[in-house]
């Protein structure tokens, strides 16, 4: 996997206690087709949370907004690829 260049500090954590997830509005990709086999994302102001829709008990990963933008941008422009 290649990593895009990062200009800003990026934080990713599994420490779910850093952010209040009580009122998180989880969204699934429209490409999931209603199946429960994808990831869900919630925007939480200063960060974004990502969780596995098949096993939400594991807790989400928390990304800074800059890290989430870099991840999505890298996937969209092909600089992050799975080999």
N, CA, C and O atoms as a MOPAC input file, in Angstrom:
PM7 MOZYME 1SCF
protein

 N      0.85400 1    -1.16100 1     0.00000 1
 C      0.00000 1     0.00000 1     0.00000 1
 C      0.90300 1     1.22600 1     0.00000 1
 O      1.83200 1     1.31300 1     0.80200 1
 N      0.64000 1     2.15600 1    -0.87800 1
 C      1.40500 1     3.39200 1    -0.86200 1
 C      0.64300 1     4.44800 1    -0.09100 1
 O     -0.57900 1     4.37700 1     0.04000 1
 N      1.36800 1     5.42400 1     0.41500 1
 C      0.75600 1     6.46100 1     1.24300 1
 C      0.92500 1     7.80900 1     0.57000 1
 O      2.03400 1     8.14300 1     0.15200 1
 N     -0.14300 1     8.60200 1     0.44900 1
 C     -0.00300 1     9.92400 1    -0.14800 1
 C      0.80300 1    10.83200 1     0.77300 1
 O      0.88700 1    10.60000 1     1.97900 1
 N      1.39800 1    11.88200 1     0.17800 1
 C      2.13500 1    12.81800 1     1.02600 1
 C      1.16600 1    13.53300 1     1.94900 1
 O      0.03200 1    13.82700 1     1.57100 1
 N      1.61700 1    13.80600 1     3.14900 1
 C      0.75900 1    14.40300 1     4.17000 1
 C      1.34200 1    15.74100 1     4.58300 1
 O      2.46800 1    15.79500 1     5.07700 1
 N      0.60100 1    16.81700 1     4.39200 1
 C      1.06500 1    18.14100 1     4.77000 1
 C      0.68400 1    18.50100 1     6.20300 1
 O      1.38700 1    19.27700 1     6.85100 1
 N     -0.40600 1    17.95400 1     6.69700 1
 C     -0.89800 1    18.28200 1     8.03700 1
 C     -0.75000 1    17.06300 1     8.93400 1
 O     -0.66000 1    15.93800 1     8.44200 1
 N     -0.72200 1    17.27700 1    10.24900 1
 C     -0.66300 1    16.12500 1    11.15500 1
 C     -1.93200 1    15.28600 1    11.01700 1
 O     -3.03000 1    15.81900 1    10.85600 1
 N     -1.76500 1    13.99800 1    11.08000 1
 C     -2.88800 1    13.07900 1    10.91200 1
 C     -2.92500 1    12.12800 1    12.09000 1
 O     -1.90400 1    11.57200 1    12.49300 1
 N     -4.09800 1    11.95200 1    12.62500 1
 C     -4.25400 1    11.10800 1    13.80100 1
 C     -5.28300 1    10.03000 1    13.49400 1
 O     -6.36900 1    10.32100 1    12.99300 1
 N     -4.93900 1     8.80000 1    13.79500 1
 C     -5.87700 1     7.68500 1    13.71700 1
 C     -5.77000 1     6.94400 1    15.03700 1
 O     -4.66800 1     6.63300 1    15.49100 1
 N     -6.90900 1     6.65800 1    15.65400 1
 C     -6.88700 1     5.96700 1    16.93500 1
 C     -8.07300 1     5.03200 1    17.04800 1
 O     -9.11000 1     5.24600 1    16.42000 1
 N     -7.91300 1     4.00100 1    17.84700 1
 C     -9.03600 1     3.12300 1    18.15400 1
 C     -9.61600 1     3.45800 1    19.52000 1
 O    -10.54300 1     2.79000 1    19.97900 1
 N     -9.08400 1     4.47900 1    20.17200 1
 C     -9.54400 1     4.86500 1    21.50600 1
 C    -10.90300 1     5.54400 1    21.39300 1
 O    -10.98300 1     6.75900 1    21.20900 1
 N    -11.94900 1     4.77200 1    21.50000 1
 C    -13.28400 1     5.29900 1    21.26800 1
 C    -13.75600 1     6.25000 1    22.35600 1
 O    -14.79500 1     6.89000 1    22.19700 1
 N    -13.02400 1     6.35800 1    23.45300 1
 C    -13.45400 1     7.24400 1    24.53500 1
 C    -13.04000 1     8.69200 1    24.30700 1
 O    -13.42300 1     9.57500 1    25.07500 1
 N    -12.25300 1     8.94400 1    23.25100 1
 C    -11.82400 1    10.30500 1    22.93800 1
 C    -12.98100 1    11.15600 1    22.45200 1
 O    -12.94400 1    12.37900 1    22.58700 1
 N    -13.99900 1    10.54100 1    21.89400 1
 C    -15.10100 1    11.26000 1    21.25900 1
 C    -16.42600 1    10.65600 1    21.71800 1
 O    -16.55200 1     9.44000 1    21.86100 1
 N    -17.40000 1    11.51400 1    21.94200 1
 C    -18.73500 1    11.05400 1    22.31900 1
 C    -19.44800 1    10.53300 1    21.07300 1
 O    -19.73600 1    11.30100 1    20.15500 1
 N    -19.73200 1     9.23600 1    21.04000 1
 C    -20.38100 1     8.61000 1    19.88400 1
 C    -21.88300 1     8.43200 1    20.08200 1
 O    -22.55500 1     7.82000 1    19.25100 1
 N    -22.40300 1     8.96300 1    21.17400 1
 C    -23.80600 1     8.78400 1    21.51800 1
 C    -24.74400 1     9.23600 1    20.41400 1
 O    -25.72600 1     8.55700 1    20.11500 1
 N    -24.45000 1    10.37500 1    19.80900 1
 C    -25.34300 1    10.94200 1    18.79700 1
 C    -24.76100 1    10.83900 1    17.38400 1
 O    -25.17100 1    11.57400 1    16.48500 1
 N    -23.81400 1     9.93400 1    17.19400 1
 C    -23.20800 1     9.75800 1    15.86900 1
 C    -24.26400 1     9.30000 1    14.87300 1
 O    -25.07500 1     8.42200 1    15.17000 1
 N    -24.24700 1     9.89600 1    13.70100 1
 C    -25.14900 1     9.49400 1    12.61500 1
 C    -24.33600 1     8.67700 1    11.62600 1
 O    -23.60500 1     9.22600 1    10.80200 1
 N    -24.47000 1     7.35600 1    11.71500 1
 C    -23.69400 1     6.44000 1    10.88800 1
 C    -24.29800 1     6.34600 1     9.49700 1
 O    -25.51500 1     6.25000 1     9.34000 1
 N    -23.42300 1     6.37500 1     8.47700 1
 C    -23.85800 1     6.26000 1     7.08100 1
 C    -23.11400 1     5.12000 1     6.40700 1
 O    -21.93400 1     4.87900 1     6.66300 1
 N    -23.83400 1     4.42800 1     5.54200 1
 C    -23.23700 1     3.37800 1     4.71300 1
 C    -23.18400 1     3.87400 1     3.28100 1
 O    -23.97400 1     4.72600 1     2.87400 1
 N    -22.26700 1     3.34500 1     2.54100 1
 C    -22.19200 1     3.66300 1     1.12500 1
 C    -23.44200 1     3.17100 1     0.41700 1
 O    -23.97500 1     2.10900 1     0.74200 1
 N    -23.90400 1     3.94300 1    -0.54600 1
 C    -25.05200 1     3.51200 1    -1.34900 1
 C    -24.68400 1     2.27800 1    -2.17500 1
 O    -25.56900 1     1.57200 1    -2.65800 1
 N    -23.38700 1     2.01400 1    -2.34200 1
 C    -22.93500 1     0.83900 1    -3.08600 1
 C    -23.09300 1    -0.45100 1    -2.29200 1
 O    -22.92400 1    -1.53700 1    -2.84700 1
 N    -23.41100 1    -0.35500 1    -1.01700 1
 C    -23.53700 1    -1.56100 1    -0.19700 1
 C    -24.77500 1    -2.36500 1    -0.55900 1
 O    -24.85300 1    -3.54800 1    -0.22900 1
 N    -25.73100 1    -1.76000 1    -1.22200 1
 C    -26.92000 1    -2.47200 1    -1.66500 1
 C    -27.80200 1    -2.94000 1    -0.52100 1
 O    -28.59300 1    -3.86800 1    -0.68800 1
 N    -27.67500 1    -2.31000 1     0.63700 1
 C    -28.49900 1    -2.68300 1     1.77500 1
 C    -27.94200 1    -3.84900 1     2.57300 1
 O    -28.46000 1    -4.17600 1     3.64100 1
 N    -26.89900 1    -4.47100 1     2.06600 1
 C    -26.28100 1    -5.58400 1     2.79600 1
 C    -25.54600 1    -5.03500 1     4.01100 1
 O    -25.19700 1    -3.85500 1     4.05900 1
 N    -25.32200 1    -5.88500 1     4.96900 1
 C    -24.63200 1    -5.46000 1     6.19500 1
 C    -23.16900 1    -5.89900 1     6.14600 1
 O    -22.65400 1    -6.48200 1     7.10000 1
 N    -22.50500 1    -5.61200 1     5.02400 1
 C    -21.13500 1    -6.08500 1     4.84900 1
 C    -20.20100 1    -4.99300 1     4.33300 1
 O    -19.43500 1    -5.20700 1     3.39300 1
 N    -20.27400 1    -3.84600 1     4.95100 1
 C    -19.41000 1    -2.75900 1     4.52500 1
 C    -19.00100 1    -1.94400 1     5.73700 1
 O    -19.26600 1    -2.33400 1     6.87400 1
 N    -18.36500 1    -0.82700 1     5.49800 1
 C    -18.01500 1     0.07000 1     6.59300 1
 C    -19.04700 1     1.17800 1     6.68600 1
 O    -19.72900 1     1.50100 1     5.71400 1
 N    -19.14800 1     1.75100 1     7.87000 1
 C    -20.02200 1     2.89400 1     8.10700 1
 C    -19.15200 1     4.04500 1     8.58100 1
 O    -18.13800 1     3.83400 1     9.24700 1
 N    -19.55100 1     5.26300 1     8.23700 1
 C    -18.79700 1     6.45500 1     8.59300 1
 C    -19.71400 1     7.42500 1     9.32600 1
 O    -20.88700 1     7.56600 1     8.98200 1
 N    -19.17000 1     8.09100 1    10.33700 1
 C    -19.89900 1     9.15400 1    11.03700 1
 C    -18.97600 1    10.36400 1    11.14000 1
 O    -17.82300 1    10.24300 1    11.55400 1
 N    -19.49200 1    11.53000 1    10.76000 1
 C    -18.73500 1    12.77700 1    10.91200 1
 C    -18.97000 1    13.29500 1    12.32100 1
 O    -20.10900 1    13.38400 1    12.77900 1
 N    -17.87800 1    13.63700 1    13.00800 1
 C    -17.97400 1    14.03300 1    14.41300 1
 C    -17.24000 1    15.34700 1    14.67600 1
 O    -16.50800 1    15.45800 1    15.65900 1
 N    -17.42300 1    16.32200 1    13.82900 1
 C    -16.76200 1    17.60900 1    14.02100 1
 C    -15.28600 1    17.54600 1    13.70300 1
 O    -14.90000 1    17.62500 1    12.53700 1
 N    -14.45500 1    17.40400 1    14.72100 1
 C    -12.99900 1    17.38700 1    14.55200 1
 C    -12.46700 1    16.05900 1    14.01800 1
 O    -11.29800 1    15.96700 1    13.64400 1
 N    -13.31100 1    15.03500 1    13.97800 1
 C    -12.84600 1    13.74600 1    13.49600 1
 C    -13.96600 1    13.00600 1    12.77800 1
 O    -15.11800 1    13.44000 1    12.76400 1
 N    -13.60000 1    11.89000 1    12.19200 1
 C    -14.55800 1    11.00000 1    11.55600 1
 C    -14.34600 1     9.61700 1    12.14900 1
 O    -13.21500 1     9.21800 1    12.42500 1
 N    -15.42800 1     8.89600 1    12.34200 1
 C    -15.36100 1     7.54300 1    12.88300 1
 C    -15.73300 1     6.56000 1    11.77900 1
 O    -16.64100 1     6.81800 1    10.98900 1
 N    -15.03400 1     5.44500 1    11.72900 1
 C    -15.29200 1     4.39900 1    10.73600 1
 C    -15.41800 1     3.08700 1    11.49000 1
 O    -14.57400 1     2.75900 1    12.32400 1
 N    -16.48400 1     2.32900 1    11.19200 1
 C    -16.66600 1     1.03900 1    11.86100 1
 C    -17.11900 1    -0.02000 1    10.86100 1
 O    -17.63500 1     0.29000 1     9.78700 1
 N    -16.91100 1    -1.26600 1    11.24100 1
 C    -17.33200 1    -2.42600 1    10.45100 1
 C    -18.80600 1    -2.68000 1    10.74500 1
 O    -19.17000 1    -2.93400 1    11.89300 1
 N    -19.64900 1    -2.61600 1     9.73400 1
 C    -21.08600 1    -2.77800 1     9.96400 1
 C    -21.45900 1    -4.19500 1    10.38600 1
 O    -22.54000 1    -4.40600 1    10.93500 1
 N    -20.57900 1    -5.17300 1    10.13900 1
 C    -20.86100 1    -6.55000 1    10.55100 1
 C    -20.59700 1    -6.77000 1    12.03500 1
 O    -21.16900 1    -7.67500 1    12.64400 1
 N    -19.72600 1    -5.93900 1    12.62200 1
 C    -19.34500 1    -6.14900 1    14.02200 1
 C    -19.11900 1    -4.80000 1    14.69600 1
 O    -17.98100 1    -4.41700 1    14.96900 1
 N    -20.20400 1    -4.08400 1    14.96100 1
 C    -20.08200 1    -2.75200 1    15.54600 1
 C    -19.61300 1    -2.78800 1    16.99700 1
 O    -19.22700 1    -1.75600 1    17.54600 1
 N    -19.64000 1    -3.95900 1    17.62200 1
 C    -19.17700 1    -4.07100 1    19.00900 1
 C    -17.66800 1    -3.86100 1    19.12100 1
 O    -17.17400 1    -3.56200 1    20.20800 1
 N    -16.93400 1    -4.00900 1    18.03500 1
 C    -15.47900 1    -3.82800 1    18.06000 1
 C    -15.08700 1    -2.36800 1    18.20800 1
 O    -13.93300 1    -2.07100 1    18.51700 1
 N    -16.00700 1    -1.46700 1    17.99900 1
 C    -15.69900 1    -0.04500 1    18.11400 1
 C    -15.09900 1     0.49800 1    16.83300 1
 O    -14.56100 1    -0.25300 1    16.01900 1
 N    -15.19300 1     1.80700 1    16.66000 1
 C    -14.71600 1     2.42400 1    15.42900 1
 C    -13.25600 1     2.85000 1    15.50000 1
 O    -12.66500 1     2.94500 1    16.57600 1
 N    -12.69600 1     3.10400 1    14.32700 1
 C    -11.43900 1     3.81700 1    14.21500 1
 C    -11.79300 1     5.28500 1    14.13800 1
 O    -12.77000 1     5.64800 1    13.48300 1
 N    -11.02500 1     6.13600 1    14.78900 1
 C    -11.25600 1     7.57700 1    14.73700 1
 C    -10.13100 1     8.22000 1    13.93500 1
 O     -8.95400 1     8.00900 1    14.22500 1
 N    -10.49800 1     9.00200 1    12.93200 1
 C     -9.55200 1     9.69500 1    12.07000 1
 C     -9.71100 1    11.19800 1    12.26300 1
 O    -10.83000 1    11.68600 1    12.41600 1
 N     -8.61400 1    11.93000 1    12.25700 1
 C     -8.74000 1    13.37900 1    12.19500 1
 C     -9.38800 1    13.69500 1    10.84700 1
 O     -9.32400 1    12.88200 1     9.92400 1
 N    -10.00600 1    14.86000 1    10.72700 1
 C    -10.64800 1    15.19900 1     9.45200 1
 C     -9.60400 1    15.27000 1     8.34100 1
 O     -9.89100 1    14.89900 1     7.20200 1
 N     -8.39200 1    15.74400 1     8.65700 1
 C     -7.33000 1    15.80600 1     7.64800 1
 C     -6.93000 1    14.40600 1     7.18800 1
 O     -6.70900 1    14.18600 1     5.99700 1
 N     -6.83500 1    13.45700 1     8.12500 1
 C     -6.47900 1    12.08400 1     7.76700 1
 C     -7.57200 1    11.44500 1     6.92400 1
 O     -7.27600 1    10.71600 1     5.97700 1
 N     -8.82600 1    11.70800 1     7.25600 1
 C     -9.93100 1    11.13200 1     6.48800 1
 C     -9.93700 1    11.69600 1     5.07300 1
 O    -10.13500 1    10.95600 1     4.11000 1
 N     -9.72000 1    13.01200 1     4.94300 1
 C     -9.65200 1    13.62000 1     3.60400 1
 C     -8.51300 1    13.01400 1     2.79700 1
 O     -8.68100 1    12.71500 1     1.61400 1
 N     -7.34800 1    12.82700 1     3.43000 1
 C     -6.20000 1    12.23800 1     2.74100 1
 C     -6.48400 1    10.80300 1     2.31500 1
 O     -6.10400 1    10.39700 1     1.21700 1
 N     -7.14800 1    10.03500 1     3.17000 1
 C     -7.49000 1     8.65600 1     2.84000 1
 C     -8.44300 1     8.59100 1     1.65600 1
 O     -8.19400 1     7.86700 1     0.69200 1
 N     -9.52800 1     9.34400 1     1.72600 1
 C    -10.52700 1     9.32000 1     0.64600 1
 C     -9.91600 1     9.84900 1    -0.65300 1
 O    -10.14900 1     9.28400 1    -1.72100 1
 N     -9.14900 1    10.91500 1    -0.56800 1
 C     -8.50100 1    11.47700 1    -1.75100 1
 C     -7.52400 1    10.48300 1    -2.36100 1
 O     -7.48300 1    10.31600 1    -3.58000 1
 N     -6.73900 1     9.82500 1    -1.51800 1
 C     -5.77800 1     8.84300 1    -2.00700 1
 C     -6.43700 1     7.65800 1    -2.67700 1
 O     -5.93200 1     7.15200 1    -3.67900 1
 N     -7.54800 1     7.21400 1    -2.14200 1
 C     -8.29400 1     6.11400 1    -2.76800 1
 C     -8.86300 1     6.57600 1    -4.09700 1
 O     -8.76500 1     5.86400 1    -5.09700 1
 N     -9.46500 1     7.77600 1    -4.11600 1
 C    -10.10300 1     8.29200 1    -5.32500 1
 C     -9.08800 1     8.54000 1    -6.44700 1
 O     -9.38600 1     8.27900 1    -7.61300 1
 N     -7.89200 1     9.04200 1    -6.11100 1
 C     -6.94000 1     9.36000 1    -7.17000 1
 C     -5.98000 1     8.21200 1    -7.47500 1
 O     -5.10400 1     8.34700 1    -8.32900 1
 N     -6.14000 1     7.08500 1    -6.78200 1
 C     -5.34400 1     5.89900 1    -7.07800 1
 C     -3.98400 1     5.84300 1    -6.41800 1
 O     -3.22600 1     4.90700 1    -6.67200 1
 N     -3.63900 1     6.82500 1    -5.56900 1
 C     -2.33300 1     6.78300 1    -4.91900 1
 C     -2.29100 1     5.79900 1    -3.76000 1
 O     -1.21000 1     5.43100 1    -3.30000 1
 N     -3.45700 1     5.36800 1    -3.28000 1
 C     -3.52600 1     4.31200 1    -2.27700 1
 C     -4.16100 1     3.11500 1    -2.95500 1
 O     -5.32900 1     3.14800 1    -3.34300 1
 N     -3.38200 1     2.06600 1    -3.09000 1
 C     -3.87700 1     0.86500 1    -3.75800 1
 C     -3.55100 1    -0.34500 1    -2.91400 1
 O     -2.58000 1    -0.34300 1    -2.15900 1
 N     -4.35600 1    -1.36800 1    -3.04200 1
 C     -4.15200 1    -2.62100 1    -2.33100 1
 C     -3.42800 1    -3.56900 1    -3.27100 1
 O     -3.91400 1    -3.85500 1    -4.36500 1
 N     -2.28600 1    -4.05000 1    -2.85500 1
 C     -1.53300 1    -5.00600 1    -3.69500 1
 C     -1.48500 1    -6.34200 1    -3.04400 1
 O     -0.90000 1    -7.27600 1    -3.59200 1

